[in-house]
């Protein structure tokens, strides 16, 4: 049976779109891997920081907050965010604190909150407006909504060919052929490849690798109430995670679409930047991994029908903002496809539209 909406990509973008669009018609979602949220969505830092990113991204994040408090009984838990800087990092520190809406605090107060911070700490800023996202609960909430409206979710269905005939898109996949009248491109790092298969002009997305290491709780500290730490200039970050600590070098190395893995040298350099600010060195890793954060040329999400082919819809370029923007981004896609006025202001809608690249 021909679906109304054929979604390619089973990360948070595709799953949230499936939920929203399932109220408008029949949905089929295609995911290449064995399970949903395998790539970038499965490797997220899972933080909701509504002031993080450029203005259109911030608008999406702020418009998503109510959903986070309601979905699945609520998917947020308190975390907070602390920016730390060493000597000579004043310009980067002040720019980050201003952009993220953080209040400067005394170094002694920062150490009282995070006893791990060492003598290299020169300045610190903090705010409570950052929360951990229960990403699994959020995905399951969207998935449940989609399936309640009879959406079809097909895994192990890598798309190898796309064509359109008589108003219907046909996707050739490892799980057989699927059809849909509207094609939604939510394929993460592969969005330009999907566009090429569909005969639509790629927009120039770039996947950027970001690595992470999971280390034991330093010196046996209880990390449960520590905020996420970020080095000035976003040169590294560290976030408590289930009794351990995730540390990232925050690199943005251009890559190609693939199942990413960490670069050991880059990871070591990032851990060294983290170690310079703390009292306990890293002696072992519990695990390490990497993900691809895929950005449009202007680092803003791309949401809406392609100007040259309105039945081809972009829901792409989530970068590092996929989870925290997903409620509002998927709602905008549904608003546009339903022909109803978007909840977001017209300036933000235009800034997110693929028409900006024409």
N, C-alpha and C positions, 0 to 999 in steps of 0.2 A: 504493500500500500504506500502511496506517495505521501510523505509527511509535508506539513506546511513549512516546517523549519528543520533544516538539516545542519546540525552544529558539528564542526570539526574541532576536537580538542576537549579533553575531559579533566582539565585543571579547574581551579576555582572560577575562572572566567566562563568556561563552557558549562559547568554545572550550575552556576548561578543564572546564566542565561536560559538554561533548560527549565529551571524553576519558573522564571518570569514568563517565558514564552509559552509555557504549557497552559497558561490561562487564555492564550489567544488562538491556539490550534494544536494540531498534532506535532510532536517533537520527536526527532531521532538524533541522538548524540553518539558520535563516533570517537572512540579513544584508541590510540595505537597500542598502548601497553596492556599488560594483564590486569591492571587495576587503575582506578581514577587517581588523579593528583600524584602521578609518579615523578614528574620532573620538577619544575620550579616550585609548584605548589607544595610538593612534599618536602622541600628543603628550605622553607621560609623561616625567618627569624620570628615570625608570628607575633609581631608587636603592632598595636594600633596607636600610632602617634599622629593625631589629626593635623599637625602643623608641618609635617614632613613632605617636602616636594615643592614643585612650582605651583602657581596659583590655581590652575585648573585641577591639578591633582588634589590640592588641599580642599577645594570646593567639593570634590567627589568624596573625600574622606569624611569631611564634616557632615555631608548629607547622608553618610552611611551609619553614623553613630547610633541613631535610634534603633536601627535594625539589630545592631550588635547587642543591645540591651534586651531585645525581645526574642530573637531567634533561639529556638531550642531552650527557652527558659533563661536565656542570656549566655553569651559566649565570652565575656570579658572578666578578667580578674586584675586587681591592682598590681602595678609594677613600678611606675615612675621612671624617669629618665634623668641621668646625671651626665653632664658634660665636664670633662676634665682636661686640663692643659698644663704643660710644663713651661719653663722659662722660655721666652721668645715666641710663644704661640698666641700672643694677645690678639692679633688681628683676626686670625681664624676663630679663636674662642669667642670674640665679641660678635662676629658675623653669625656664627652658629647659634649662640644664645639668643640673639635678636630674632633670627628666622624661626627658631623653635619655641619662642615664647618662654624661655627659661629665666629664672631669677638667680642672680649670682649669690653664692653663699660662701662663708668663710671656709678655708681649708680644714680647720679643726672640725667644723660641722660636717663636712664631707667625710672626713675620716671616722667620725662618730657613726655615720650611716653605713660606711663601707670600710671596716677596719683594715682591709687589705691595702688601701692606698698608702703609698710610701712618701718619702721626703721629696721626691721629684715633683710632686703636685704643687703647682703654683696658684692655680685658679680653678674654681668649680662653679657650676650652675646647676639648678635642679628644678623640676616641676613634677607634680603628681599626674598630669594629664597624659599618661601613657599606660596602656593596659596590655596584658598578655591576651592573645586571642586563642581560644580553644578551636584550632583549625579543623580538627576532625568533627567536632560537634557542628560547626558552621557548614561544612561540606555535607554532612549527613542531613542537616536541616533542609538545605536546598534540594538535595537528592530526594528526600522524602516528599517534598512539595511537588517536584517534577513527576515522580512516580504515582502520586495520588491522582494526578491528571493524565495518567497513562502514557507518559513519555517513555520511549524506548531507549535504553542505554546499552550500547554495544561496545565491549572491550575487545582487545586483540583484533582491532579493525583499522589497521594502518591504511590510509588512503593512498592509492598508487595511481589513480587517474580520476579526472573530473571532466565532465562535459555537460552541455546544456542544450536541450532540444525541446521545442514546443512549450517553452515556459517551465521546464522541469530540469533541475540539476540531477545528474547521475554520478554517484561516487563509486568507483571500483575499489573494493577493500579486500583484505585477507579474509574477512568474514562474509564476503558476498557483496552484491550490489545494493546500494540504498539510494532512495530518491527523495528530493525535497524541492519545494517551489522557491524557498528563500534559503540561501547558503550563508551560514554565520561562521566567520573565520576567527576561531578562538584557539588557534593552534600554537600559541606560545612562541618559542624560538623558530618554529617552522612556518610562521604566517606568510612570509614572502614566498616560500616554496609552494604553499597552497594557492596563493594568488597566481603564480606562474602556471600551475596545472590548470587553473580555471580560465586562463587567458586574460587575466586582469593585471594591470601594471603594478609591480611591487612598489612599496613605498620607501624602501631603504632601511628596514629594521636591522638593528645590530644586537646580537646576543653578547652579553658581557658576563664573563665568569666571575663568580664570587665563592671563595672557599671558606670553610668553617672547621674548627677543631672542637671536640668536646673533651674537657679535662676534668679530673676529680675536683671536688670542692677544695680550694686552696687552704692548707693548714687546718683542715677539719672544720672550717667556718660553717655556720648555718646561713645559707644564702637566700633563704626563702623570702626575706623582706628586703633584700638589696634591690636597688633600681638597676635598670640596664645602664651600663657605662658606655660612653662614646668618647673617643679621643678627638680633640679639636681638629677641625678639617675633615672629620670622618675618616681618619687614617686607621682606625680599628674600632671594634666594639666588643663588649662582653655582656652576656645575658645569662642570668640564672635559668637553669632548665632541669627540673626534676632532681634536685640535689646535686647537680653538677653545674659546670659553667661552659657555655658556648663562647668561643673566642673567634673572631673573624678579622682578617687583615683588611677587609673592606675594599679589596681590589676590584677593578673594573677592566679586565683584560678582554679585548675583542676576541670572539670565538666564532665557531660555526655551529649550526644546530646539531647537537648530539647529546648523549648521556654523559654529562660532564663529570670530571674527577679533579681533585685538588692538585695544584702544583706545589710540591714539597718545599721548594725554595721560597715561593711567595708566602706560603703558610708560615714558614720559619721566620721570615722577616716581619710578618704581622704579629706573631707571638712575641718577638723581641720588642716591638713597639709597646705592646701591652705590658710586658715584664718591666719596662723602664718606668712604669707608673705605679708598680705594686711592690710588695715586700717579699712575695713568695714566687720563686721561679717555677716554670713549667718543667716537670720532670718526666711526665708521660702523658700520652693521649689515650682517651677511651675510644675515640673514633674520629674520623675526618671524612669530609665529603665536600662537594661543590655543586652549585646550581647555576643556571643561566638566567640572568635578568635581562629581558629583551626590551630595548627602547626604540622608539621612533626617533628620527633625526633631531627633533626638538625636545625629546624626553617627556613628552606628554602622551597620554593614552589616545588611541584612535578608535572612535566609536561612531558607527553610522554607516549607511549605504555608500558604496563606492560611486562617485559621480558618473563614471562611464558605464557602470552596470549596477543599477539600483537593487537587483536581486542578490548581489554579493555584498554582505555586511561585515564590516570590520569590527571586531571586539578584541583589540590587540594592543601591544606595547605597554603592558602593565608594569614592566620594569620591576622595581622592588616594592610596588604598591598594590599588588594584586589582591591580597586578602583585604586590606583596609579600605579599598575602594569598591570591592565587589558588589555590595548591595546597591549603591547608587549607580555604578557603571551598568549593571545588568538592567536596572530599572530604566535607565536612559535608553538603552537599546530597545527595550520593550515599548517604551513610549513612542520612539521614532517609528517602529514597525507597526504600531497600532494606529498611528496617525493622530495621536492625542498630544496636547501641549506638554512638553517635558517639565518635570518638577524643578529642574535646574534653570538658572537664568540664561537668557539668550546668548550672552557673551561667553559663558562657559561652554554652552552647547557648540557654539561656533569654533571655540578653541580646541574642542575635542573632535571635530568633524574631519573626515578624510578629505573634504573639499579644500582644506587649507593647503594641501600639497599640489593642487592643480596649478 
